[in-house]
Amino acid sequence: MNFPRKLASVWRFYVDGFRNMTWGRPLWYIIILKLVILFAVLRVFFFEPVLAGKTEEQKSDHVGSQLVDRADNNRTLKLW
């Protein structure tokens, strides 16, 4: 059995299980609400777009400096 079939069978298992439960629909609403909170609300309030409003040159400079800083941090951590 290949991976897509396994994934589909697991999906059907959970969908059928929730469909046959008396609390299935409210649980799905809670799951969807939690996902909306995690991916929409938290992103808007806590993760500001760093590259918004910058030119292409400023964007490339910022990304390059971030990569260099991370590489330097990794090197210093390995030495200790």
Steps between C-alpha positions, in 0.01 A plus 500: 500500500650834401507819704201683340275199562610477862442870547155475343406204718611683815301805390188289438545331838498832685219653292278197554584498868407865544191461285365219716569677829234711665764764578669476160378826351580719804847343514562588136391858571742519791784361286430749221474787748836407652661487156359841410635643823841345450554589136304821454480691823846420637663579167331837478588609852835335570679447169557826319603483135868595514544553127179692432550837337867447416665510160643187341853609590405558864326162511802317361735684740280410797473133404873480434589656834261265682658196335852618583403573862349154539805336349725695739284402798513133401879513473544659841262253661694205362830632636378510856 
